């Protein structure tokens, strides 16, 4: 017997932190519908791609999704799809070649945070100041610590590029889904990196001007728990492009992944896929 039945275009799951060490709360997003997922742990769920993809920006029907939900024309022209979004240190706004200068002024030219996180081990990352802790939860981080506040996205990329000489900037998604990360002393890691790269950070600030970089030396590490009953012993991935129907017992949720007893699926990867969703006992 079906307990829930809904359909719509997938977006990344909505995530909200919980207090007192309780697992973060997840909602499946299908167009304007939001379905609470934590309460369905242990139940059988089915996701059925209904064969259509519509661009998350313009709504155009597309045979293939680019950059998690865009049609090719939007992927080619939007600033949010440009390579500098993945590599902010390559920002070309000053050269006058930004795809959408007004969009960049609103998004890229505001305070950004450089942080350390522990999801599958120590990593460095960046996010807009307004996106904490959502960015960390999207990555499945069990610990996170902001270490610097800068005036724009390019600056955050320059510092990240400096620190990743010693620290990874990617999450090992297989390790993420195999178990809880071993706790780290992120404060000690921050101090080590500040000491190791002091000259490089000072050079960036001197080039950009006083106040462009503010080191955060007294922040507390935040910790997060995820609603996982069982981690898979072996990682097997579901892919709508190969199999339109994904079903199984919901064993956990972490980052943007659903952990089923039949395999895992990264829902963010399938943004804009028109999908049916059912829950049964």
ChimeraX attribute file (.defattr): number of C-alpha atoms within 10 A of each C-alpha:
attribute: neighborCount
match mode: 1-to-1
recipient: residues
	/A:1	7
	/A:2	10
	/A:3	11
	/A:4	11
	/A:5	12
	/A:6	14
	/A:7	18
	/A:8	18
	/A:9	24
	/A:10	26
	/A:11	22
	/A:12	21
	/A:13	25
	/A:14	17
	/A:15	20
	/A:16	13
	/A:17	18
	/A:18	13
	/A:19	8
	/A:20	8
	/A:21	11
	/A:22	12
	/A:23	18
	/A:24	18
	/A:25	19
	/A:26	23
	/A:27	16
	/A:28	19
	/A:29	20
	/A:30	23
	/A:31	15
	/A:32	9
	/A:33	13
	/A:34	14
	/A:35	17
	/A:36	14
	/A:37	18
	/A:38	19
	/A:39	11
	/A:40	18
	/A:41	18
	/A:42	18
	/A:43	15
	/A:44	18
	/A:45	22
	/A:46	18
	/A:47	18
	/A:48	18
	/A:49	23
	/A:50	16
	/A:51	12
	/A:52	14
	/A:53	25
	/A:54	21
	/A:55	25
	/A:56	21
	/A:57	13
	/A:58	11
	/A:59	13
	/A:60	15
	/A:61	15
	/A:62	18
	/A:63	13
	/A:64	16
	/A:65	21
	/A:66	19
	/A:67	15
	/A:68	20
	/A:69	26
	/A:70	26
	/A:71	24
	/A:72	16
	/A:73	13
	/A:74	19
	/A:75	19
	/A:76	14
	/A:77	13
	/A:78	15
	/A:79	18
	/A:80	19
	/A:81	17
	/A:82	17
	/A:83	11
	/A:84	18
	/A:85	16
	/A:86	12
	/A:87	16
	/A:88	21
	/A:89	17
	/A:90	13
	/A:91	21
	/A:92	13
	/A:93	16
	/A:94	7
	/A:95	7
	/A:96	8
	/A:97	10
	/A:98	18
	/A:99	17
	/A:100	13
	/A:101	14
	/A:102	11
	/A:103	14
	/A:104	16
	/A:105	12
	/A:106	9
	/A:107	15
	/A:108	22
	/A:109	16
	/A:110	15
	/A:111	19
	/A:112	25
	/A:113	29
	/A:114	25
	/A:115	22
	/A:116	28
	/A:117	26
	/A:118	26
	/A:119	28
	/A:120	23
	/A:121	20
	/A:122	23
	/A:123	22
	/A:124	25
	/A:125	24
	/A:126	23
	/A:127	21
	/A:128	20
	/A:129	16
	/A:130	12
	/A:131	12
	/A:132	13
	/A:133	18
	/A:134	16
	/A:135	18
	/A:136	26
	/A:137	24
	/A:138	17
	/A:139	20
	/A:140	27
	/A:141	29
	/A:142	25
	/A:143	24
	/A:144	27
	/A:145	25
	/A:146	27
	/A:147	23
	/A:148	20
	/A:149	23
	/A:150	24
	/A:151	18
	/A:152	20
	/A:153	26
	/A:154	22
	/A:155	26
	/A:156	27
	/A:157	26
	/A:158	18
	/A:159	23
	/A:160	24
	/A:161	18
	/A:162	16
	/A:163	22
	/A:164	15
	/A:165	10
	/A:166	13
	/A:167	18
	/A:168	16
	/A:169	18
	/A:170	15
	/A:171	19
	/A:172	13
	/A:173	16
	/A:174	14
	/A:175	14
	/A:176	22
	/A:177	27
	/A:178	15
	/A:179	15
	/A:180	18
	/A:181	18
	/A:182	12
	/A:183	13
	/A:184	16
	/A:185	12
	/A:186	22
	/A:187	19
	/A:188	10
	/A:189	14
	/A:190	20
	/A:191	12
	/A:192	12
	/A:193	17
	/A:194	17
	/A:195	11
	/A:196	13
	/A:197	16
	/A:198	11
	/A:199	10
	/A:200	15
	/A:201	18
	/A:202	12
	/A:203	12
	/A:204	16
	/A:205	17
	/A:206	13
	/A:207	9
	/A:208	13
	/A:209	10
	/A:210	9
	/A:211	11
	/A:212	16
	/A:213	24
	/A:214	14
	/A:215	14
	/A:216	16
	/A:217	13
	/A:218	10
	/A:219	11
	/A:220	13
	/A:221	15
	/A:222	15
	/A:223	16
	/A:224	20
	/A:225	20
	/A:226	23
	/A:227	18
	/A:228	20
	/A:229	13
	/A:230	17
	/A:231	18
	/A:232	19
	/A:233	9
	/A:234	10
	/A:235	16
	/A:236	15
	/A:237	13
	/A:238	20
	/A:239	16
	/A:240	19
	/A:241	11
	/A:242	7
	/A:243	10
	/A:244	14
	/A:245	17
	/A:246	19
	/A:247	18
	/A:248	18
	/A:249	20
	/A:250	26
	/A:251	23
	/A:252	24
	/A:253	27
	/A:254	24
	/A:255	26
	/A:256	20
	/A:257	22
	/A:258	21
	/A:259	27
	/A:260	27
	/A:261	18
	/A:262	17
	/A:263	19
	/A:264	23
	/A:265	20
	/A:266	19
	/A:267	22
	/A:268	17
	/A:269	20
	/A:270	24
	/A:271	26
	/A:272	28
	/A:273	28
	/A:274	20
	/A:275	25
	/A:276	18
	/A:277	20
	/A:278	17
	/A:279	21
	/A:280	14
	/A:281	11
